[in-house]
Amino acid sequence: MTEIVEEQGRKRDHYRATLENDSLVLQPYCACGNLLGEDYFCDKCNKRCHCNEIICDNQATLELVRKYKRSSPKFSMFNVRLATESEQP
């Protein structure tokens, strides 16, 4: 299996995770920052995006996503991290 190595700090397609009414909400974004629709196609970059990272808005969201990652095969493939100050809305 080939390991994918990406440059540190390089922006990638991702989900932004938030909690709304105690429910997890994931919104897909292109690496360029464009919000994606259901087809994951970025009109700005003219490419189909593949989100493999979840960026959480706060610690509570991060803990919930980590819980899902441990217990659900659907979440196990994602990299998960807390948003930096510059990534906060």
Legacy VTK file of the C-alpha trace (Angstrom):
# vtk DataFile Version 3.0
C-alpha trace
ASCII
DATASET POLYDATA
POINTS 89 float
0.000 0.000 0.000
1.306 3.455 -0.894
1.412 5.972 1.926
0.224 9.475 1.080
2.593 12.108 2.396
1.432 15.696 2.331
3.306 18.873 3.061
2.870 20.155 6.599
0.427 23.045 6.678
-0.823 22.475 3.147
-4.563 23.004 2.853
-6.643 19.942 1.956
-10.262 19.169 1.183
-11.993 18.713 4.517
-15.142 18.694 6.588
-15.797 21.395 9.165
-17.479 19.867 12.184
-19.786 21.757 14.529
-22.397 20.863 17.115
-25.883 22.234 16.486
-28.651 21.336 18.942
-26.452 18.506 20.285
-26.119 17.018 16.783
-22.911 16.705 14.792
-22.944 18.717 11.557
-20.277 18.122 8.894
-19.922 20.575 6.008
-17.566 19.725 3.115
-15.045 22.319 1.929
-12.532 22.353 -0.909
-8.903 23.090 -0.071
-9.463 26.538 -1.606
-12.087 27.268 1.075
-15.150 26.934 -1.167
-18.198 25.250 0.432
-19.065 22.113 -1.546
-22.466 20.796 -2.579
-23.694 17.209 -2.460
-21.632 16.278 -5.532
-18.379 17.488 -3.870
-17.489 19.409 -7.043
-15.728 22.750 -6.590
-16.864 25.278 -9.172
-13.978 27.578 -8.248
-11.218 24.964 -8.811
-13.179 22.923 -11.360
-12.420 19.634 -9.612
-14.107 16.894 -7.611
-12.958 17.029 -4.000
-12.202 14.172 -1.609
-12.554 15.104 2.049
-10.390 12.936 4.294
-9.945 15.304 7.215
-12.405 16.612 9.799
-11.603 19.979 11.360
-13.514 20.558 14.601
-14.540 24.016 15.793
-14.055 23.320 19.514
-12.929 20.712 22.042
-16.434 19.266 22.643
-16.889 18.656 18.913
-13.422 17.106 18.694
-14.190 14.668 21.517
-17.467 13.605 19.880
-15.792 13.042 16.506
-13.024 11.031 18.186
-15.701 8.893 19.851
-17.302 8.237 16.448
-13.877 7.509 14.971
-13.248 4.805 17.602
-16.683 3.209 17.282
-17.687 3.562 13.625
-15.909 2.177 10.556
-17.345 5.091 8.540
-15.293 7.559 10.605
-12.138 5.477 11.083
-10.468 6.648 7.847
-10.609 10.367 8.681
-7.835 12.473 10.172
-9.332 14.579 12.956
-8.044 17.778 14.511
-9.028 21.006 16.207
-9.253 24.131 14.047
-6.463 26.657 14.412
-7.296 30.296 15.164
-6.955 31.208 11.487
-9.453 28.456 10.534
-12.160 29.616 12.948
-15.190 31.194 11.240
LINES 1 90
89 0 1 2 3 4 5 6 7 8 9 10 11 12 13 14 15 16 17 18 19 20 21 22 23 24 25 26 27 28 29 30 31 32 33 34 35 36 37 38 39 40 41 42 43 44 45 46 47 48 49 50 51 52 53 54 55 56 57 58 59 60 61 62 63 64 65 66 67 68 69 70 71 72 73 74 75 76 77 78 79 80 81 82 83 84 85 86 87 88
